[in-house]
Amino acid sequence: MPPETDEAPDGLPSSDLPRDDLGTPVPVPAQAARVVSLVPSLTEALASVAPGALVGATDWCTHPADLAVTRVRGTKNPDTKAIAALSPDLVVANKEENRELDVRRLREAGVPVWVTDIETVPQAIESMERLFDVALGWPRPDWLAEARALWCGAPVSPRARTATAIWRDPWMVVGRDTFTGDLLARAGLPGVFADHAERYPALPVEEIDGAGADLVLLPDEPYVFTAEDGPEAFDRTPTRLVEGRLITWYGPSLVEAHAVLTQIVTEGVAGEPGA
């Protein structure tokens, strides 16, 4: 694969190339036949349309469970040489999930990389639509239209204030300008730390417990909270375990997430602190 230049393979200047979410010109193929995904959410999304076109994915790309591709290490330490050796038509990355250094190294090796930038649900839907339409040249999956219909209307009126933990020792929560925070707010479960100065602040558990939330959500990723590991730390606020994929991923899981979060809102906040 030749090094990336200011011209596309057909001679178009870079100014005429499609641009990814960060505005970078990318020499995409008319229809991608070999793709490497460095984003678990997008791996699941791509596999829902053309699983045979996926030739590489990270170790964290766990959905679909039967995905048989070359693993290229993690999202933060991908094996760029192994990725280049796969001769992909396109590598799909994300501004938050992946390092700019790895994207740059791949591009310097002549590998086209399409970087997504996602902080809200509507942004995720639009980004994936462009990914399928422009970057991959693939048909949009039915679930994407369903996700747009479910999530891109008027947000549900707030029903319960939430705190969402993502780690412990130190405890960390979802703060400002995150996909998870926007998703929960649109479902009627706004976060009490949505106005925090940091996107993922590290806070004492006592501060989280006393922040005035009606419910603390404990997902199973990136930290694996369980019934025995997490709820016992909260004396004042009820807790609820939730599948992390449903509140942090933005692929086909968006449809299931709407149903699960709607159920939480419908049931209301019930239970005792630490339960």
N, C-alpha and C positions, 0 to 999 in steps of 0.2 A: 504494500500500500504506500503510495507516494506521500511525502511530507505535505502537511496542510499549507496552502499558499493563500495569496490574496484572490485567487480565482477558483471557481468551482471546476469539477472535472470537465464540464462542457464548455469551459471558457468564460463563464459569467463572472463579472467582478464581484468582490465580496459584498458590495453595496446591494447587489441583487439576490444574495443568498437569503434563505429563511433565517430568522433570528430566534434563538431560544428565549427563555423567560428573562434572562439577564441582558438580552439585547445583543448577544454575540452571534455573528454570522456563522452558520454551520453548513458544510457541504453535505446535505442529506441526500440519500438515494431516492429514486422515484418510488420504490417500494422496498423496504428493508427486509432482507432475507436472513441476516445474521445479526443478532442483537445481544448485547450484554447489559444487564441491569444491575446497578449498584444501589438500588432502593427497594427494600422489601415490599412496600405498598405497590410500587409500579411493576415489580416482578409479577405479582398476582394479577394486576390489571392486564399486562401484556399476555400472560399465559391464558387469560380468559378468551383471547382472540386467536393467537397463533403460537401455541406452546412449542411447536416444532422450530420456530424461528429463534427462540431463546437458546443461545449456546453457552452462556455464562451468567452466573449470579453469585451474590455474596453468601457467606455461611449463614447469615441472618435471614435470608429469603426462605421462609418456612412454608409459604403457601404458593401454589398448591402443594400438598404433602408429597405427591408423587413426581414432583418436578425432577427430571433427570438431566442435569446440565453440569458443566465444569464449574467447580466452586473456586472463587478467586479471592478468598479470605474475607475480611470484614469490610464494613462501610467506611471505616476510618483508616484502614491499612490495606487497601486492595493491592493485589499483585499486578502491577501495571504491565510488567513484561509478559505475564501469562495472558492478560487481557489482549494485548497487542498480537500475541501469537495465535489467538483465535480468529484473527482477521475479521473483526465485526464490521458490518456496514455502519453501525451506530452503537454508541454507549450511552445509556440513559443514567443521569445523575441528578442530585438535588442539592441546592445551596446549603441547606442545614445538615443534611445527612452526610455529605461527602466533603472532602477537603479540596480547596482550590489548588493546592500543590499537585494532587493526583490528577485532577482534570487537566492541569497545564502539562504535566508529563505525558499524558496520553495524547494530547493534541500535538505536542512536539514530536511524538512518534508517528504522527500521521493518522491518528485514530479520531474520527469525528465524535464529538461529545455534545449531547443535548442536555443542558442543565435546566431543571425546573426550579421554581421559586414559589413556595406555597405557605401561606400563613392564615388563610381563611378557607372556608368550605367552597364558596363561589369561585375563589381563585383556584382551588384544586380542580373543580369541574372544568373551568375554562382551560387550565393548563393541560389537563388530560385530553380534552377535545383537540387542542392544537397538536399535542403529541401524536395522536392517532392520525389526524388530518394532514399535518404538515411534515412532521419529522419521520413518521413511519410509513405513511401512505397506506394505512390499514383501515378497514371499516370500523366505525364506532360500535362498541358492544351495547346491547340493550340495557344493561344495568347502568350505563353512564347516563342515558336519558332518564331512567327512573330516579337515579340519584339527584339529577338536576331538578326534577319535579318535586322531590321530597324535601330538598334542602335549600333551594335558592329562592323560595318565596319569603314572605314576612316571617321573622323569627317568632317562636312561641312566646307568649307572655311569661315572665319569670315566675317559676313555681317553687323553686328551692335554691338556696345559695350553696355552692359546693366548694370544696377544696380538693384538689386532685394531687395526690402524692405520686412522685415518679422514682423516688429513691429514699433510702434511710441509711443513717450512719455515714454521712450526714443526711438528715431529712431534707428533701427538695420537693418543691411543688410547681405546678403550672402557674406562670405569671402572665405577663402582658404579651400581646401580639403573637399568639400561637394558634396553630390549627386546632389543637385540642380545646383551647379556651373558646374559640369561635364556635366549634361544633356543639359544645355543651350549652353555650349561651343560646344558640339557635334552637336547641331542644328544650329550653326553659330551665336550664340548670347553670346559670351564670356563676363564674368563679369569684370568690371573695378576694383573690389576689390579682384580679385582672388589671388593676391600676398600679401594680408594683413596678418599681423602676427596672427590675430585671425580668427576663423572660422565664427563667427557671431559678428562682431564688432558693438559697439554702437557709432554712429557718429552724429554730428549736421546735421540737414537737409540741411543746407547751404553747407556743405562739400559734401554731396551726390549729391546735385544739381549742384555743380561746379566741379565734378570729371571727366568730359569729356565723360560721357555716352551719347549714342545716344538715349537711351530709358530707362525709369525707369519702371520696372514691379511691379505692386501692386497686390499681390494675396489676396484671401479671407480667408487664414489661414496661420499661426496661428492667426495673427491679421486680422480682417475682414475689409479690405479696400473696400470702395464703391466710387461711382461717387462723393459723397458729402464729403467723408472723406479720404483724401490722395492726390488726384491730385492738389488740391488748394495750397499745400505746395511747389510746384515746379514752379519757375519762369523762369528757363532757359532750362529745359529738358522735352521733351514730355513724357507723361506717358501712360501706358496701363494697364487696369484691366485684370487679368487672374485668372482662377480657380486654387486655390492653389494645389488641388489634382493633377493637371497635371504636376506640376513642382517639387513637393516634395514627391509624392507617387511612389512606384516602383512595382505595381502589374499590373493588366489589363489596368490601365490608361496609361501605357507606349505607347500603340498603338495609343490611341486618342491624347496623348501628341505630338507624332511625327507629326500628321496631323495639329494640332493647331499651333505648333511652326514653321512648314514649311510654313504655311500660313502667319505668322508674318514676316518671312524672305522674302517670295515672295512679300508681299505687300510693304516691306520696312518701314522705319521709317517715318511716316507721322503724321501731326497734330501739334498743338501748345503746348508750355509749359503749364502744368496744365490741359491738355485736354487728 
